């Protein structure tokens, strides 16, 4: 697929066919993703590929409590109980995300992505705000992986909701302490048609010329 085409039509996939995912497709996607940039080229990412049904079920059981906390915190739990006049597209997205969480064990492949803490370049650690920079050494890899999976015809759903259960995930997957949990990606053949282009805000809403808020010509 053309690079720009992949970037414009790689949606979050929450409904999957039961078809098995060929191991070769996953290896090809990982092979492509590894060329992502990272601080000092340390390449601290680590990936556990989970296919075993029992382990997928255990990951679902760790995911669901975090999902329910998220639903309450965002007000989505109330929306599910009483949609009212909520925008149908928004309601459909929330319902599909809830269905995805409750059926997580049915997703054919789970990719648990971690990063070696010693390999992060955290240049904003001393700023009086939440640190975000360390993610630059792992999330470009994650995005490469999502695009590579799309190029293989595979759907994927990226979430970080397993991160609060990091200790339990470490024990389940024998992940060493020096590896921090960064992401969970559900992978499989998408059950819905692929969109031709995703809905996103126009460039002029987020990009500026010379000063923040100044229109970009």
N, C-alpha and C positions, 0 to 999 in steps of 0.2 A: 504494500500500500504506500501511496505518497505520504511523506512526512506530515504535510499540512492537513491532509485528509484525516490522518490518524489523530492528530491533535484536536481537530474540530469534531470528531465523532467517536470519542472514547468515553462514554457515559459510565456512571456508576450502575452496575448490573446487580440487581437484587433477586432476580428470579432466574433459575438455572435449569437446564435439562439434566436428567440423571446420567447422561453419557459420560463415560470415563475420559479423563484428560490424558492424552499421550505424554509420557515422560519426556520424550524428545522435544515436544513443544515448550515445556517448562524450562528445559535446559537451554534451548535456543533463546528464550526470553531472558533468562538469567545471564547468558553469555552477552547479550546486547546491553543489558542494564548495567553491567559492571564498568562500562566506560564513563559512568557519571563522574563529575568532579567531586572532590572532597578536600577538606583542609589539609594541606601538606601532602596531598595524594596518599593519605593513610589508608583509605578504603576500609574503614572500620565496620562496614555493614556485614551482618551475618543473617542467614535465612534458614529457617527450619521448614521443610516441606512436609505437611501433614496430610496423609491419605487415610490412615487407619480410622475405621468407623468409631471405635471406642474413644480414641483421642479426640476426634471431632466432636463427639458428644460431650466430653469433658470440657472442651473449649467453649462449647455453647453454654454449659452450666456456669462457667466463669464469666462469660460475656453478658448473660441476661441480667444479673443484678446491677451491673454498671449501666446497661441500657435503660433499665427502669429508673435509676437515679437521674439519668440524662433526660428521660421523658418528663419527669416531674420538674426538673430544674428549668427546662425550656418551655413548659406549659403545654407540651405536646400530649401528655397523658390526658389532660382535660379536653383537648381537642378531639382525641379519639373517642372519649366518652360522650361528648356533646359537640359535634362538628358545627352546628348552627349554620351560618351562611358562609363558612370558610370557602375560599377559592378551591374549586374541585381539583385542580392540578396539585395544589399544596396538600390537600387532604390525601390524594392518591399517593404522593411521595411519602407522607408520614406513615400511612397504612402499609406501604410496601416495605419501608424500613423496619416497622414493627414485625411484619411477617418474616422478614429476613432474619431478624434477631431470634425469633421463636423457632425458626426452622434451620438454624445455622449448621446443625449437624448434617443436614442434607446437601450442603454445598460440597461438591466433589473434592476440592483441594483447598486447604488452608495454608497460606504462607505467613509465617510468623517472623517478622523482621525485627532484628535487634541491631544495636551498634555498640562497639567497644568504647566505653567511656573515655579511656585514655587516648583515643584517636580523635576526639572532638576538639575543635578549635573554638572555644567559647570566649570570644572577644568582648562580649557585653556583660560578663559576669559581675563587674563592679558597678554597673549602672543601677540607679535606684528605680528599677522596674523589672518586670518579668523577663527572664532571659529567653531569647528566641534563636540566637545565632548558631548554637550548637547543632540545630536541626539541619543547617546548610550542609553538613557533612554526611547526612543520611537520606534526606528527603529528595534530593535530585536523583539518587539511585532508585527510590521508590517510584518517582514519576517515570523514569526511564522504564522501569519494570511494567508499570501500567500500560504504557504505550507499546512496549514490546509484546505484551500479552494481547493487546488489541490487534497488533499486526499478525498474530497467530490465529486470529478469529475467536479469541477467548474473551469472555466478559470478566469483570473484576469489580470488587467493592472494597475500597480502602476505608478503614476506620481506625481510631486510636482508643476505642472503648475498653480494650483489654488491658491497657497500660496500668490503670489503677490496681489490677489484679496481678501485677508483675511478679510478686513473690510466688504466687500459686502457679503461674505459667512457667516460671523457672523450674519449679519442682516437677511439674508435669512433663516438661520437655528436656530436662537435664541441662538447662542453660546455665553456664557459669555466672557467678556474681558480677564479674566485670562487664557483662553484656547487659545493656539497658534495653527494655522493650520499647520499640518505636512505632510499630504499626502491625495491623492484621489485615490481610488481603484474602478475601474469598474469591475463588477462581473456578470457572466452569464455562460450559457453552451456554450462551445467553438464550433464555427462553423467549424473549421479546425481539421484535425487529430492531435492527440497528438504526439509530437516527441519522439523518443526513448531516445535521449540524446541531450542536447544543445551543441552548439559549443562554447568552451571557450579556453583561452590560457593555455598552459601546466604549471604545477607547477614550473618548473625551470625558467620560465620567471618572476615570482613574489616573490618567496621564496628563501632566502639566508641563508648561514651558517655562524654564528659568526659575519660577517661584511656584510654590504650592498654590493651587487655585487659579493660576493663570492659564488661559486657554492654550491648548497645543494646536498650532497651525496645521 
